[in-house]
Amino acid sequence: MPGARDEGAGCDTGRPLCGAPARFYPAGWRCDEHRPSKSATTAPPRKTPEEATP
């Protein structure tokens, strides 16, 4: 496949690119420092009506 990389490719984050050893996430190749956080894919908890009123 064109553009495919081997396992162990460098981190795609930053300008200039980080380049640290990385693994593939749905967001692309990321090192441990730049890996996507779990909270980035989950919505914050909704407030109850009691919490929402000032």
C-alpha positions in Angstrom: 0.0 0.0 0.0 1.5 3.4 -0.9 2.5 5.5 2.1 2.3 2.5 4.5 4.9 2.4 7.2 6.5 -0.4 9.0 5.8 -1.0 12.7 8.1 1.3 14.8 7.7 4.3 12.6 8.4 7.7 14.1 5.9 10.0 15.8 4.0 12.2 13.4 3.3 15.0 15.9 4.8 18.5 15.8 6.7 20.8 13.5 9.5 19.7 13.2 8.2 16.1 13.5 8.9 14.5 16.9 10.2 11.3 15.2 10.4 9.3 18.5 9.6 5.5 18.2 5.8 5.3 18.0 2.9 3.0 17.6 -0.1 3.5 15.3 -3.3 4.9 16.7 -6.4 6.0 14.7 -5.0 9.5 15.0 -1.8 8.4 13.3 1.7 7.4 14.5 2.2 8.7 18.1 4.9 8.2 20.7 4.2 7.8 24.4 4.4 11.5 25.1 2.0 12.4 22.2 -0.4 9.5 22.4 -4.1 10.3 22.3 -5.7 10.5 25.7 -8.6 8.4 26.7 -10.6 11.6 27.7 -10.2 13.0 24.2 -12.6 10.4 22.9 -15.2 10.6 25.6 -17.6 13.4 26.4 -17.5 15.0 29.8 -20.3 13.9 32.2 -23.5 15.8 31.9 -24.6 18.0 34.8 -27.8 17.1 36.6 -30.5 19.8 36.7 -29.5 20.6 40.3 -25.9 21.2 39.3 -26.8 23.3 36.2 -28.8 25.9 38.1 -26.7 28.6 39.7 
